[in-house]
C-alpha cells in the first residue's frame, strides 16, 4: 500500500470516527483526506502509464 492507500484509509477512519461521535468537522476532514488520496492515486497511475509509454 502506497501513500495514497494509507491516506485513503486514514481518511476513512477519521470519517467513521466523526460519524460515531457526531463531530462534523472530523467527518469532513476524513472525506477530504480520502479525496486527496484518490487524487494522489490517479496521479501515480498517470505517471506510471507515461513511464510505460516512454520505454
NORDASUL-V855899 format. One record per residue. N is the residue number from 1. PHI is phi as a letter, one per 30 degrees, with the letter a starting at -180 (none if undefined). Layout:
# NORDASUL-V855899
N_PHI ; N_PHI
This chain:
# NORDASUL-V855899
1_none ; 2_d ; 3_e ; 4_d ; 5_d ; 6_d ; 7_d ; 8_d ; 9_d ; 10_d ; 11_d ; 12_d ; 13_d ; 14_d ; 15_d ; 16_d ; 17_d ; 18_d ; 19_d ; 20_d ; 21_c ; 22_i ; 23_c ; 24_d ; 25_d ; 26_d ; 27_d ; 28_d ; 29_d ; 30_d ; 31_d ; 32_d ; 33_d ; 34_d ; 35_d ; 36_d ; 37_d ; 38_d ; 39_d ; 40_d ; 41_d ; 42_d ; 43_d ; 44_d ; 45_d ; 46_d ; 47_d ; 48_d ; 49_d ; 50_d ; 51_d ; 52_d ; 53_d ; 54_d ; 55_c
